Amino acid sequence: MAEIVIVPTPAEAGALVAEEILSLVRRTPDAVLGLATGSTPLPVYEALRARRDEVDLSRVRGFALDEYVGIDPAHPESYRNVIFREVVEPLGLDPERVHVPDGSLDGISHAGADYERRIAEAGGVDLQILGIGTDGHIGFNEPGSSFASRTRVKTLTEQTIADNARFFDSADEVPVHCITQGLGTILAARHLVLLAFGEGKAEAVAGAVEGPVSASLPGSAVQLHPHTTVVVDEAAASRL
Ligand code: GLP
């Protein structure tokens, strides 16, 4: 059973998770963080930024969950650029220690296996930050994804393309394919921290935390993990 923490505001969720991360880094200065994109984890990164002088973050290692396939590397919404802009630069992390799956078309046939190897070489992820899509996806593991899956190329659903169109000029510009850590990769992290805010996530949260464990709602995979913390606001908790 996941530990569920209901907080009044996203900022308080950010502060709580930032404290968890800082105490991990105090114990393990080269801790491996699993980094998520999307709007949900931003309060965590903001809270960390406000406290970045308290703990030496220079040895922290990071692995992003996913990346769009074939996106222009200069595009501001490539997840590599988002992770570097929102996390690596403001927190002063060592860019050499932070990895994002390679979504370039050239390397796509071996990018998944390469990424898995790098995570394994780092000794696995200590704390994985997760958001959840309105269709219940985590990373970009859309409904139907295998619980045993590892980093690989997937096709985005219409729903996710519509949800993510706000980051692009139009829905037509949202890449159709992505490379994402698999549910098996995510479940191998030592601690999962799933965040969700707002009424729009309430159904996905209820399904993930209390619904049947099923590939039709990939977030329900977190129920299989022995150490999951779910941090939600009242609205996202409203269907629990
Ligand atoms: C995106 C990302 C996920 C994220 C989710 C929710 O497509 N690939 O990692 O958790 O969708 O996004 P948001 O936090 O902006 O609602």
Residues whose N, C-alpha, C, O or C-beta is under 5 A from the ligand:
A	BS01	GLP	A36 T37 G38 S39 T40 G131 I132 G133 G139 F140
